[in-house]
Amino acid sequence: MALEFTDANFQTSVLDSDKLTVIDFWAEWCGPCRAIGPVIEELSKEYNGKVNIGKLNVDHNPNVSINYGITSIPAILFIKGGKVVDKQIGAVPRSIIEKKIQSHI
């Protein structure tokens, strides 16, 4: 199951991690977010142990969203070593997300 990132656990779960972390910024009212949700779940199972993959609800966790300038969702950030190494805005096919993951692990 995809991890749940929050304002409270972001530092330890994402920024302090030595693994690539993929964060799906989403909200319950966002149709494209709901469409991409199952893809994030599948990828989290496939890359379990190799890549941290999870979701962050922008409505419940405004601080991280503001800090990273998230103005459109879904937005997917790829963070490694505490730095954003890639990002994807909007709902895209699974192959695009997977290609970005592969290029950073």
C-alpha positions in Angstrom: 0.0 0.0 0.0 1.2 3.5 -0.8 2.7 5.4 2.1 0.8 8.4 3.6 3.0 11.5 3.8 1.9 14.4 6.0 3.2 17.7 7.2 4.2 15.9 10.4 6.2 13.0 8.9 7.6 14.7 5.7 11.0 15.5 7.2 11.7 11.9 8.4 9.9 10.0 5.8 11.0 11.9 2.7 13.8 14.4 3.3 15.8 12.2 5.6 15.4 9.0 3.4 18.3 7.6 1.4 15.9 6.2 -1.1 14.1 7.9 -4.0 10.7 9.0 -2.8 7.8 9.6 -5.1 5.0 11.8 -3.7 1.6 12.1 -5.3 0.0 15.4 -4.2 -3.8 14.9 -4.4 -7.2 15.8 -3.0 -10.4 13.8 -2.7 -12.4 16.3 -4.9 -9.9 16.0 -7.8 -11.1 13.7 -10.5 -7.7 13.3 -12.3 -6.1 12.6 -8.8 -8.6 9.7 -8.3 -7.7 8.4 -11.8 -4.0 8.2 -11.0 -4.4 6.8 -7.5 -4.6 3.2 -8.5 -1.4 3.6 -10.6 0.4 5.0 -7.5 -0.8 2.0 -5.4 0.4 -0.5 -8.0 3.8 1.2 -8.3 4.2 1.3 -4.5 3.7 -2.5 -4.4 6.1 -3.2 -7.3 8.9 -1.0 -6.0 8.4 -1.8 -2.3 11.7 -1.8 -0.5 13.5 0.0 -3.4 11.5 3.3 -3.7 9.3 5.0 -1.2 6.0 5.8 -3.0 3.1 7.6 -1.4 0.5 10.2 -1.3 0.0 13.6 0.4 -3.5 15.1 0.7 -3.0 18.8 -0.1 -6.2 19.7 1.9 -5.0 18.1 5.1 -1.3 19.0 4.7 -1.0 22.6 3.5 2.6 23.3 4.7 4.4 20.8 2.5 2.2 21.8 -0.5 3.0 25.5 0.0 6.7 24.8 0.6 6.9 23.0 -2.8 4.7 25.5 -4.7 2.0 22.9 -5.5 -0.7 24.9 -7.3 -2.0 22.2 -9.6 -2.9 18.6 -8.8 -2.2 15.8 -9.3 1.4 16.7 -9.0 4.1 14.1 -8.5 7.4 15.0 -7.0 10.5 12.8 -7.2 12.8 13.5 -4.2 16.2 12.0 -3.6 18.7 13.2 -1.0 16.3 15.8 0.2 16.1 17.5 -3.2 13.5 17.5 -5.9 15.1 15.6 -8.9 12.0 15.5 -11.1 8.3 16.3 -11.2 5.2 15.6 -13.2 2.1 17.7 -13.2 -1.3 16.3 -14.3 -2.6 12.8 -14.8 -0.3 10.9 -17.1 0.1 7.2 -18.2 1.8 4.8 -15.8 4.7 4.4 -18.3 5.7 8.0 -17.9 5.9 7.8 -14.1 7.7 4.5 -14.3 10.3 5.9 -16.7 11.0 8.8 -14.3 11.4 6.3 -11.4 13.8 4.2 -13.4 15.9 7.1 -14.3 16.5 8.1 -10.7 17.1 4.7 -8.9 
